[in-house]
Amino acid sequence: KAKNCGSQKVFHSHVMVATNGSCCSSSSSNAFGSSTVPSGSGTFENMHHLHRGDDAECNGSPAKRCRLRRRTESVRKHRPPFPWFGMDIGGTLVKLVYFEPVDITAEEEQEEVENLKSIRRYLTSNVAYGKTGVRDVHLELRNLTMCGRTGNLHFIRFPTQAMPRFIQMGRDKNFSSLHTTLCATGGGAYKFENDFRMMADLELLKLDELDCLIRGLLFVDRVGFNGHPECYYFQNPSDTQSCVKKPCTLDNPFPMLLVNIGSGVSILAVYSENNYKRVTGTSLGGGTFLGLCCLLTGCETFEEALEMASKGDSTNVDKLVKDIYGGDYERFGLQGSAVASSFGHMMSKEKRDSISKEDLARATLVTITNNIGSIARMCAVNEKIERVVFVGNFLRINTVSTKLLAYAMDYWSKGQLRALFLEHEGYFGAVGALMELLKTTEDP
Amino acid sequence: MAFNGHQRDDDDIIDENETPSKQPRSDKEMPVHFRNEPNSESATTAGRATSDRRTSQSATRHRHDSVKKTRPPFPWFGMDIGGTLVKLVYFEPKDITAEEEQEEVENLKSIRRYLTSNTAYGKTGIRDVHLELQDLTLCGRKGNLHFIRFPTHDLPAFLQMGRDKHFSSLHTTLCATGGGAYKFESDFRMMADLELHKLDELDCLIRGVLYLDSVMSSGPSECYYFENPADPDHCVQKPCTLENPYPLLLVNIGSGVSILAVYSEDNYKRVTGTSLGGGTFLGLCCLLTGCSTFEEALEMASQGESTRVDKLVRDIYGGDYERFGLPGWAVASSFGNMMSKEKRESVSKEDLARATLVTITNNIGSITRMCALNENIETVLFVGNFLRVNTLSMKLLAYAMDYWSKGQLKALFLRHEGYFGAVGALLELLHPS
């Protein structure tokens, strides 16, 4: 039978949905797990996809019957009911992808339940939500066909710290009345599982973040970015003057080394869509960059930190090979300009007093980025993979790091390795989660 | 002429030094000091370190003996000028005969006395007395090997002293390694009239490591490891040796880090390195906590709690990330909690120092483990002054190697930590390769 967006295991019988989609008293009571049958409303039906569509409990308006029929069609087509979300709850950011159908018929619109409509309008008519939620409009994928429906895919993010507020909003909008489960990945899918259940009566379908990452990445590369390639690289990375961004695709993508730079870093060797291994990781990731910057410079956001870094000079902070050797360390091919000891000058009070916050931000960025590059390179060599794809929100609006990574891969491997990047950076996990929701039907 | 009862020629010298036993010096032997002959030519004719190049102006019997025996004149130094510290090893002969002493030139005597009767020099020079190797036989002489360090920042003061003591009149060249041997070469020449014989730091490192491990002394074993590194209550230091050490992964943690795969005494390669080393730890600590020295930074770190600063796997997952074997207590994002203002205000300087130490140490451990895996090497030797008085890092490295490799890798340490380059330089002086 069709696979529900919620697996049977996680279905809880106390979550009920009235046929009219309206807020059922179930959502307001017994949020703490008891399986009481909601009282008050006349009929309600079980949203589980084992529903055959021939429920007798279908008294009421023609609209209600229509909805039921449509929902039945959905079920038959193995298509989950709207809304369609994919969620990736990371260590620092929550990434949400939302599919906005644009092929809604007048009939469907008429039937659409109020809170579903309100969610759709809220999400698509705003680009900011609350104080910290942001919709990355420039990343919107337009006129995408998914599971037989045509629509726009929206990319939304907010700090994981704001999760309680998000859950509260889900509760206020009676989200649970629409959707019994929500496909979610990332560590937070595990950490906040209970909170979703308790506070908003929502069941999360928990998915592995790396599975989702790969699935999402391959999908977006396949569908493309509104007619343009999703993937790009830098030509002449070693030459700051002529270094240019060039598009490419991941044709024959395997094997690839996938480096996911979020709060922390995971490095995967991917041999095929379903065959990959996590080679290693490092705890010196985006979270380290931001955390150290906040401490060293007093900044508060990622954007501020990057802004400062763009203006600083890390060589005032780092001890270079030439500071120790007076030039190159030729014997082992280390150029004088290479960093020998990151932050190595900072043990001198005199130097500490002479550098700026911008220099410190830059040094932090360069240190973290180069460390990741170095580790990625070692993995690529060991796994004998030449293509290294860097993703994750550390690279969001962070051209300094992307160029540095491109340069490092090229330089230290003497041109053997190539660094690739993707426009949707940190959203692939969420896309992969959405795909799991739609899994049984996938349009080419 | 016989000497130690052995026939002397170049080849023999190598053998003597390799044997761990100490050999008594024959009375018949001639001291190797020579009269001070100030002659500007001697400075300019200095060349590479073979005994031949030592000037032949002196007519003393001793110089000729010395040349024949290919033993350089005293004083015997080895120097490693690193990014942060200068490491100096000095051989103090204890078998000086009355005759030799009488002939000994004044400034040589004064140098010997200055070095051996002090444990601190100027404001920042230190002699690590606990590392002194006594009754060592080197090149047919018996004596003590002293280990001295001072910040590279104070090299000018050192050069000045060398000039004031007319060091150049004793010794036209000085065997030096480390980046500073290249960087400060002309300073030595200009300020103190000294010619440096520059040696590669990694060659010297390996040579020094192999030598010191082979030296038998009545003191503690040079090499050791930690038993039960995961158990703070039962974690103990245990001695070991580097017998049949090859292949060996040698991780040198100074200002920066070099990782070498050593296959035999003469066959090694630099696998990789990382710029996140001891200099990073100290630099970041100074910035984050206001401390000024390595010792202060370590003191603070010993009292802090890094888990307040770092974001752990459990902070993200609510527990373990089982699928990939990541326990909840593993660090997911170093300093990851510090993006939150609230958390920043709740941590102490000690916590920050600890987090810096843990972050740098674990990163080195992680990179090392990858190298060990790729090079198929199971024994990892950690050296370098980042580990000086730094049991915290040593235990962390021991633990990390053991845990993440499921017991396959073993971490070893050496007592003389950061001095091997200098020892190697000294050996080059005595036994040019």
Interface residues (C-beta under 8 A of the other chain):
Chain A: G90 G91 T92 Q161 G186 G187 G188 Y190 K191 F192 E193 D208 L210 S263 G264 R278 T280 G281 T282 S283 L284 G285 G286 G287 T288 L290 G291 L292 C294 L295 L296 E300 V317 D318 K319 V321 D323 I324 Y325 G326 G327 Y329 R331 F332 L334 A338 V339 A340 S341 S342 F343 G344 H345 M346 M347 S348 K349 R352 L360 T367 N370 N371 S374 I375 M378 C379 V381 N382
Chain B: G82 G83 T84 H153 G178 G179 G180 Y182 K183 F184 E185 D200 L202 G254 S255 G256 R270 T272 G273 T274 S275 L276 G277 G278 G279 T280 L282 G283 L284 C286 L287 L288 S292 V309 D310 K311 V313 D315 I316 Y317 G318 G319 Y321 R323 F324 L326 A330 V331 A332 S333 S334 F335 G336 N337 M338 M339 S340 K341 R344 L352 T359 N362 N363 S366 I367 M370 C371 L373 N374
